């Protein structure tokens, strides 16, 4: 299964979703999703 990730801000919460297999070949894509919300004022992280 191809890896994909998404970021959604819900008020002050950052939601990062992922689907597929996370391996070394696509880790950079997931890292970018995390970096995208790291600079924003999120209140908490929510588990998937």
MMTF fields as JSON, N, C-alpha, C and O atoms, coordinates in Angstrom:
{
  "mmtfVersion": "1.0.0",
  "mmtfProducer": "UNKNOWN",
  "numBonds": 191,
  "numAtoms": 192,
  "numGroups": 48,
  "numChains": 1,
  "numModels": 1,
  "chainsPerModel": [1],
  "groupsPerChain": [48],
  "chainIdList": ["A"],
  "bondAtomList": [4, 2, 8, 6, 12, 10, 16, 14, 20, 18, 24, 22, 28, 26, 32, 30, 36, 34, 40, 38, 44, 42, 48, 46, 52, 50, 56, 54, 60, 58, 64, 62, 68, 66, 72, 70, 76, 74, 80, 78, 84, 82, 88, 86, 92, 90, 96, 94, 100, 98, 104, 102, 108, 106, 112, 110, 116, 114, 120, 118, 124, 122, 128, 126, 132, 130, 136, 134, 140, 138, 144, 142, 148, 146, 152, 150, 156, 154, 160, 158, 164, 162, 168, 166, 172, 170, 176, 174, 180, 178, 184, 182, 188, 186],
  "bondOrderList": [1, 1, 1, 1, 1, 1, 1, 1, 1, 1, 1, 1, 1, 1, 1, 1, 1, 1, 1, 1, 1, 1, 1, 1, 1, 1, 1, 1, 1, 1, 1, 1, 1, 1, 1, 1, 1, 1, 1, 1, 1, 1, 1, 1, 1, 1, 1],
  "groupList": [{"groupName": "UNK", "atomNameList": ["N", "CA", "C", "O"], "elementList": ["N", "C", "C", "O"], "formalChargeList": [0, 0, 0, 0], "bondAtomList": [1, 0, 2, 1, 3, 2], "bondOrderList": [1, 1, 2], "singleLetterCode": "X", "chemCompType": "L-PEPTIDE LINKING"}],
  "groupTypeList": [0, 0, 0, 0, 0, 0, 0, 0, 0, 0, 0, 0, 0, 0, 0, 0, 0, 0, 0, 0, 0, 0, 0, 0, 0, 0, 0, 0, 0, 0, 0, 0, 0, 0, 0, 0, 0, 0, 0, 0, 0, 0, 0, 0, 0, 0, 0, 0],
  "groupIdList": [1, 2, 3, 4, 5, 6, 7, 8, 9, 10, 11, 12, 13, 14, 15, 16, 17, 18, 19, 20, 21, 22, 23, 24, 25, 26, 27, 28, 29, 30, 31, 32, 33, 34, 35, 36, 37, 38, 39, 40, 41, 42, 43, 44, 45, 46, 47, 48],
  "secStructList": [7, 7, 7, 3, 3, 3, 3, 3, 3, 3, 6, 6, 3, 3, 3, 3, 3, 3, 3, 1, 7, 7, 7, 6, 6, 6, 2, 2, 2, 2, 2, 2, 2, 2, 2, 2, 2, 2, 6, 1, 7, 7, 7, 3, 3, 7, 7, 7],
  "xCoordList": [0.842, 0.0, 0.892, 1.861, 0.563, 1.305, 1.079, -0.036, 2.145, 2.052, 1.497, 1.836, 0.637, 0.155, -0.062, -0.317, 0.042, -0.206, -0.923, -0.854, -1.618, -2.336, -2.3, -2.117, -2.475, -2.463, -3.743, -4.147, -4.376, -5.575, -5.508, -5.24, -5.752, -5.823, -7.296, -8.122, -7.61, -8.974, -8.903, -8.625, -9.159, -8.989, -7.515, -6.686, -7.192, -5.8, -5.189, -4.109, -5.861, -5.346, -4.817, -5.418, -3.699, -3.122, -3.385, -3.016, -4.018, -4.302, -3.463, -3.598, -2.607, -1.811, -2.3, -2.264, -2.751, -3.226, -2.248, -1.573, -2.187, -1.343, -2.032, -2.864, -1.677, -2.196, -1.079, -0.272, -1.029, -0.012, 1.182, 1.178, 2.195, 3.388, 4.429, 4.857, 4.824, 5.852, 7.198, 7.446, 8.067, 9.408, 10.415, 10.043, 11.662, 12.728, 12.549, 12.945, 11.969, 11.822, 10.842, 10.959, 9.879, 8.873, 8.888, 8.014, 9.855, 9.935, 10.037, 9.505, 10.699, 10.831, 9.49, 9.28, 8.585, 7.241, 6.492, 5.832, 6.596, 5.932, 6.585, 5.9, 7.892, 8.617, 8.147, 8.008, 7.906, 7.428, 6.059, 5.789, 5.191, 3.874, 4.011, 3.281, 4.943, 5.171, 5.752, 5.323, 6.715, 7.314, 6.279, 6.367, 5.314, 4.284, 3.505, 3.171, 3.212, 2.441, 3.318, 2.821, 4.588, 5.473, 5.572, 5.717, 5.498, 5.614, 4.297, 4.271, 3.204, 1.894, 1.547, 2.166, 0.584, 0.206, -0.844, -2.008, -0.429, -1.359, -1.418, -0.421, -2.579, -2.783, -2.353, -1.769, -2.639, -2.281, -2.219, -2.716, -1.617, -1.581, -2.639, -2.806, -3.354, -4.423, -4.015, -3.598, -4.124, -3.768, -4.761, -5.939, -4.289, -5.16, -6.014, -6.806],
  "yCoordList": [-1.173, 0.0, 1.243, 1.32, 2.193, 3.438, 4.281, 4.36, 4.906, 5.745, 7.108, 7.674, 7.632, 9.001, 9.58, 8.846, 10.894, 11.552, 12.854, 13.417, 13.328, 14.583, 15.318, 14.714, 16.607, 17.461, 18.278, 18.831, 18.343, 19.162, 19.871, 19.25, 21.161, 21.927, 22.035, 22.505, 21.591, 21.672, 22.583, 22.143, 23.851, 24.827, 24.906, 25.244, 24.595, 24.623, 23.222, 23.043, 22.236, 20.87, 20.559, 20.937, 19.875, 19.435, 17.948, 17.154, 17.569, 16.167, 15.746, 16.307, 14.768, 14.206, 12.785, 11.951, 12.523, 11.187, 10.545, 11.228, 9.24, 8.522, 7.24, 6.699, 6.767, 5.508, 4.827, 5.488, 3.53, 2.773, 2.452, 2.692, 1.909, 1.464, 2.576, 3.112, 2.909, 3.922, 3.218, 2.447, 3.484, 2.911, 4.006, 5.166, 3.644, 4.621, 5.396, 6.558, 4.775, 5.426, 6.6, 7.519, 6.583, 7.643, 8.395, 9.225, 8.117, 8.778, 10.293, 11.019, 10.777, 12.208, 12.886, 14.008, 12.217, 12.762, 12.92, 13.934, 11.925, 12.003, 13.075, 13.792, 13.184, 14.21, 15.608, 16.493, 15.809, 17.102, 17.434, 18.593, 16.436, 16.671, 17.12, 18.002, 16.515, 16.897, 18.301, 19.102, 18.613, 19.941, 21.016, 22.145, 20.668, 21.622, 22.137, 23.321, 21.283, 21.715, 22.105, 22.706, 21.786, 22.064, 23.557, 23.941, 24.386, 25.814, 26.5, 27.699, 25.75, 26.328, 26.168, 25.367, 26.907, 26.904, 25.817, 26.12, 24.573, 23.496, 23.311, 23.51, 22.932, 22.758, 21.377, 21.233, 20.364, 19.004, 18.136, 18.517, 16.985, 16.005, 14.957, 14.523, 14.543, 13.564, 12.255, 12.26, 11.141, 9.859, 9.459, 9.808, 8.738, 8.278, 7.126, 6.617],
  "zCoordList": [0.0, 0.0, 0.0, 0.756, -0.837, -0.936, 0.316, 0.831, 0.795, 1.984, 1.624, 0.584, 2.492, 2.352, 3.746, 4.701, 3.85, 5.127, 4.873, 3.781, 5.897, 5.79, 7.116, 8.173, 7.047, 8.234, 8.234, 7.211, 9.401, 9.549, 10.896, 11.925, 10.877, 12.113, 12.493, 11.71, 13.711, 14.242, 15.457, 16.572, 15.217, 16.291, 16.643, 15.798, 17.882, 18.327, 18.379, 18.942, 17.803, 17.761, 16.368, 15.363, 16.322, 15.047, 14.889, 15.754, 13.791, 13.499, 12.3, 11.213, 12.498, 11.409, 11.181, 12.086, 9.977, 9.635, 8.662, 7.891, 8.712, 7.771, 7.356, 8.084, 6.189, 5.669, 4.907, 4.252, 4.989, 4.285, 5.155, 6.362, 4.528, 5.24, 5.308, 4.286, 6.533, 6.743, 6.827, 7.755, 5.855, 5.859, 5.531, 5.351, 5.456, 5.243, 3.933, 3.844, 2.943, 1.638, 1.672, 0.862, 2.593, 2.654, 3.984, 4.233, 4.825, 6.132, 5.995, 6.834, 4.973, 4.751, 4.541, 5.003, 3.851, 3.616, 4.943, 5.168, 5.809, 7.111, 7.975, 8.705, 7.892, 8.641, 8.219, 9.064, 6.946, 6.454, 7.031, 7.346, 7.176, 7.768, 9.217, 9.669, 9.944, 11.334, 11.404, 12.235, 10.55, 10.528, 10.18, 10.664, 9.356, 8.941, 10.15, 10.201, 11.112, 12.277, 13.459, 14.411, 13.427, 14.558, 14.856, 16.017, 13.856, 14.058, 14.37, 14.649, 14.325, 14.594, 16.064, 16.765, 16.526, 17.934, 18.201, 18.464, 18.132, 18.446, 19.964, 20.658, 20.467, 21.895, 22.359, 23.433, 21.557, 21.94, 20.699, 19.639, 20.829, 19.751, 20.018, 21.158, 18.991, 19.142, 18.483, 17.325, 19.187, 18.585, 17.514, 17.585, 16.533, 15.444, 15.872, 15.078]
}
